[in-house]
Amino acid sequence: MAEKKGDFRVAICAFVETPGLSSLMPRLVTGLGSELATEYYCLSIECAREAMAAAAKTDAKSVPFWAIAESKAAGHTLWEGFGSFHSGEIPEDGLRFAHVHAQAKKSGYQGAIFIIGGRTPQLSGAELAEV
């Protein structure tokens, strides 16, 4: 997506992992068990989805994206509704953040790029829209 000069758009990218394809939160799984940890994670993803959608509705210049950990999960139903790209098979968080930033730039976002975790159920759409 090409931007016009002076068109400032905000890409909101949520780092996510796909249940069944990634080992979700090993410490949480140890404490709760796999079934409850997966349920918690899916509920957290829904909270992130709602917050990003609310931010986009509040501020038309905010555009949500999923930064998906697994390349083979791009078409997964959990990630429908927003744009998405592969966050990269990079073990170090900082390098993965840089990769997501580069992917958003490559997608045409020359404005702000805000990166959040998919496990941020406490984050509201109003807070994201303020960014």
C-alpha positions, 0 to 999 in steps of 0.5 A: 500500500503506497502512501501519499506524501503527508499521509501518516498511518499507524501500523499496530502489529501484534506478535502472535503464536498459533495454538497447536503450532507453537509451544505457548507460554511454557511457564503458564502451561506448567502451572495451568496445564496445556488446555487452560493455557491455550484457553487463556491464550486464545482469550488474550488474542481476542482481547488484542483483536478487540483492542486493535479493532477499536483503535482502528475504528476510533482512529482511521489512520490506525491499521492492525496487523498480526505478526505471526510466528509460524510461516505456515499459519498465515491462513489460519482462521484465528488470524482472519480480519486483519492483515498479517505477515510472518514475524520471522524464525528469529530467536532474539526478540529485538531482532524479531521486532526489527524484522516486523518493523521492516515488514511493516515498512515494506508493506508501505507504512512510513508512519509510526509502527507500534508493536504489541504482544498478543498476550496483552488482555489489559490493553484497551482500544482507547489506549492504542488509539492514543498512540 
